[in-house]
Amino acid sequence: MSKTILLIISVLVIIIVFSSVRSNTRPITTSHDSNLDLIVFWGQGCPHCEVVKKYLADNQLDKRLSIALKEVYNNKNNQNELQQIIKKCPEIDASQGIGVPLSYFPKENLCLLGDQPVIDYLKNKFATN
């Protein structure tokens, strides 16, 4: 009988501890991304997305910019975040859907759709800096 009570108490303690830890974790939101310089929304298997990621890596832009890469085909949280960000981007026509790669510069509130627009923007930005 005492082993059963001990087991029940142990399970309850584990549940309480897990619930406490879980409630202290924060979901991914765009408000936490305000310190980022660039968020690239990309999709698994998207060739244009790979061009952007390769450009960022080849030019070591992660050493000059705070960058987040967010995959949207398989990550519902990232999909939801992309849908919220696209509302801030009047320059992007999302009436037919949202494409990737979509690059968002939070500090400038600028969205660029496609691989070449973001590459051209970054080339221009760092040619003068």
Steps between C-alpha positions, in 0.01 A plus 500: 500500500777745592680424170186592310467830686869573445460426129196728470680782680805456276287516186322812627831671577629419150182638344520820706869552415439435128203737496704772669790467255265489202311812609826696522597429140413768247355432157674641195352841425595788279542727803810303605636541149525877524871463584559313176631670189355243260246219509498268200188289461585201285361162400657155495578412137458858370790568258470880526518471879824305469646778285431754777635272773814428295555873438471573872744220584750570220521866600506423873220749557413329826814666638370845401128453554279330752314253275222248563415233244143377545376199305128530422395187307531272804483743794154631589636763741718645226207490255288698747781749556542547125127569467526767770807662348352510150230731639777755565617480139279700265766462231423125483178390326387200704157476336606185312691352794834561663814382325848430628769600539366803676757715674388739771717775645322579833696816579409646160158334472600388151393180324665359189358203311724272298870429490638775279328796671651416839841424351499831311388685813775344713766563234396865486479532879848364560665665199463833678568380857 
